[in-house]
Amino acid sequence: MKKAALILGIIFLVLTFVGGGYVLINHGQVNAGYAVVPGTWAMVCFGFYRSGKRD
């Protein structure tokens, strides 16, 4: 379970940067949620990973 949290955290982190780039390319005219939502999930996954919980 801990490894899955790490993998999901990395995926969401990449999606955060892609979403941030998309917002910047469109000069902020699109919803910032494209970067914020995956960033929130990345923090949740990394927090679960760092908490040390195991199966």
Secondary structure, 3 states (H helix, E strand, C coil): CHHHHHHHHHHHHHHHHHHHHHHHHCCCCCCCHHHHHHHHHHHHHHHHHHCCCCC
